[in-house]
Structures are given as structure tokens and as C-alpha cells.
């Protein structure tokens, strides 16, 4: 098998890919047992028990579907990242599929937070406050608006992508999110998803989370 130099890999796949050799990504597949059933449970609860009044009904449904997909995308991202590393860390095809699932994961998580904010008011973070939510949002936007990052010179000179993978997580020129923090995001969202899937008990459950 051809072994490409660090320079070729870093310039033509992603920054730092030549030193990306290990990834301790938490397996979240068993963290929230109800995660695969949040939407189904919400449907059944709304059909046979009680449902939120509009517009909360729409906020809750879309929040839950984002959470279901966030868990699934994290699972895919983890699998594709480990597949890339197991193959020797030289396959651009495996790398871009891993990056695709991380990008989708970030998007699903951010839109889930955005729905909570829209439903209850307030804001997720202050500008550049360094919080988990702010860094999540930053990385997602950098991947989503890659064309403007290129146009404005907000990439490492000659780099292919605005966000890349390192041994400890996702990285851009100004933002980091560790793999353990991706799990923290899911843990946080899962608390609200478990509460919102049953409108009858949601208020007390959410108050208990925020207490």
C-alpha cells in the first residue's frame, strides 16, 4: 500500500491529518435507552394521553426529531472516524465521510438547542463566551458556510476544510470541541428529550432538570 507523506496528507485531506492517530470517542449508543423511541413515544402520548398546545407541540416534535438524529449521527461519526484510523489514516474518502457525519451531528445538536431557545426564550450563549454551546454553534457554522470561510481567508493557508479532526476532537483555527464534549452535548439534550416526550409530565420533569 502506498504511504503518503505528512505534507501530502495535510495539504490534500485536512490540516493535521498526518498526526491524527487515535480517537477516544465515547460510545453513546446505550446512554439514553429511549433515544430511538422519542418520536414514537411522543406520538403515542399525544394520540392517547395529552399533547402540548400550539406552538409548543411543534417545538417539542422538532426538538425530539433533532435529538433522535443527533444520537444517530454521533454513532455514524464515531464509526466512520474509527474506520478511517483503522485503515491507516490515509483514505480521503473515509475521512470526508467521517467529517460529513460530524458536521451533521453538530447541525442536529445546534438546531435542537435553537428549538428550546425559541420555545422558552432567552439565549444559549453570549458572544464568544467559550461555552460548550457557543463552540458547538461556531464549528457548525464554519462547516456550513465553508465558502465564506474560504473567501474571507479564515482557513489555514492552503487548507481544504475549515474544521478538521485531531486526536482529542474537532478543531478549527479558533475553536475546539473535544470528543468527550460531544458526548456531554448528547447527555444534556437527552435530559430534555426524556422530559418532553410525555406532555403530561413534561413541566415537572423540566423543572427538576433546571432545579
N, C-alpha and C positions, 0 to 999 in steps of 0.2 A: 504493500500500500504506500502511495506517495505521502511523504510527510512534508507539509509546507512550513516555511519559516514563520517566525513570530511576526515579522514585518508584513508578510503577505496576509496572514490571518487577521491582524489588527486593522490593516488598511482595507481589506476586501470583505470581511464579515462584520466585525464590530470592534470598537475600542476595547483593548484589554482581553480579548478572547483567548489570546495565547497563554494567559496566566489564569484563565478560568478553568479550574481543575476539579473543584469539589463544590457541592451544594447541599447543605443540610436544611432541606425544606420540610417543615412539619407535614405529616400526613393527616389531613383534616377530614378524611372520608368518614370517620366514625365519631367525630366530635359532637355533631348535632344529629342525633338519630332521626329527628323529624324533618331534616332539611330536604329530603327527597319528596316529602309529602306535604310541605307547607301549603302549596296551592290547592292540592286535592282536599286537605283538611279544611282550608278556608272556604272552599266551595261547599263542602258538606255542612259546615257550621252555618254559613249564610243561607243555605237552602232549607235546613231543618230546624235551626235554632234561632239565631238572630244575626242581623247584619248592621254594619255602620250606615249612618245616614250619609248622603252625598254632601261634600265631595270626598269624605274620609274613606268611603267604600273604594273609590278609585285609587286614592293614595295607598291604601293598605294592599290592594291587589297588586299594584305595580311594584310596590316595595318588596312584596313577597316573591314575585317572579324574578326580580333582580337578585334577590338573595339566593334563590334556588340556582340561578345561573352562575353566580359568583362562586358558590361551592363547587359546582361542576367545572368551571373554568380553572379554578385553582388546582383541582385534581388533574386536569389535562396539562396545565402548565408544568406542574411538578413532574408528570410522567415524561413529557417531551424534553424537559431540561435534563433529566437523568438519562434519557435516551441519547441526547447529544453528548453528554460526558462519557457515557459507556462506549460510545463509538470512537472515542479518542479526541473529541473536541475539534474536529476538522471539517465537519459537514455543514456547509452554509444552509442546506435545505432543512436539516434538523434544527439548526439554530433559529431560523426565521419562524418555524412552526412553534418553537418554544416561546419566542418573543411575541408572536401573534396571540397565544393564549394568555400570556401575562398582560398584554395590552387589553384584551377583552375582560380579563379579571378586574383590572383597575377600573375600567369603564363601568362594569356592573356594580362594583362596590361604591364608586362615587355617585352614580345615579340613585343607588339605594339611599345613601345619606341625603342626597338632594331632595328626595321624596319626603323623608322625615322632616327636613327643614321646612319644606313647603307646607306640610300638614300642620306643624306645630309652631311655625315662626322661628325667629332667631337666625343664627348663622353657625356654620360648622367650625369656622376658624377665623382668626384675624389675619390680615395680610402678612405673609412671610413670618408667621409665628413659630414655624418649625414643628408644629403639632403633627401627629400621625395623619389626621385628615387633610391638613394643608399639603403635606408631602405626597400623599396619595393623589390628590387633585392635580398637583403640579406635574407629576410623572405622566398621569393620564393625558393631560392637555398637551404636554410636549410630544407624546406619541401621536395624538390625534391631529395636531397641527404641525406635522413634520415639515410641510412645505414652507411655512413661515419661519420655522427654526433654521432651515437652510438659507432662505432669503436674507434673514437678519444676522447670519453668521453666528448663530447660537449653538453650533455644534463644534466639537473638537475639529480643528482644520483637517479636511480630507476624510473625516469620518463618514460612515454610511448611515448611522442611525443616531437619534437624539437620546435614546435610553438603551442601556445595554446591561448584560448580566455579569456580575462579579461573584467571587466565592461567598460573600456574605449577603448578596441580594441584588436589587435593581439600582442602577446608578445613572445619573445624567451629569452634566457639567456643574450643576448647582444643587442637586437633590439626591438623597439616598433613601431607600426603603429596604430594610433587612428582610430576609425570608421569614424570620420569626415574627416580624411585624405584619407580614401578610396574613399570618395565622391569627394575630391579635385582631385584625380588622374583621375577619370572619367570626371570631368569638363575640365581638361586640355586636355585629349585625344579627347574629343568631339569637341573642337575648331578646331583641325587639321582634324578630320574626316569630319566635316561640310565643311571645305575648300577643301579637296581632292576629295570629291565625284563628283565634277564637274571640269574636267581638263581645261575647257575653262577659268574659273575664279580663278583657284587654286592659281596661282602665286600672284595675287593681294591680295587674301584673306589671304594667309600665311604671306605676308609682313605686312599686317595690324595687325596680331596677334603678330608678333615679333617686331613691331614698339615700 
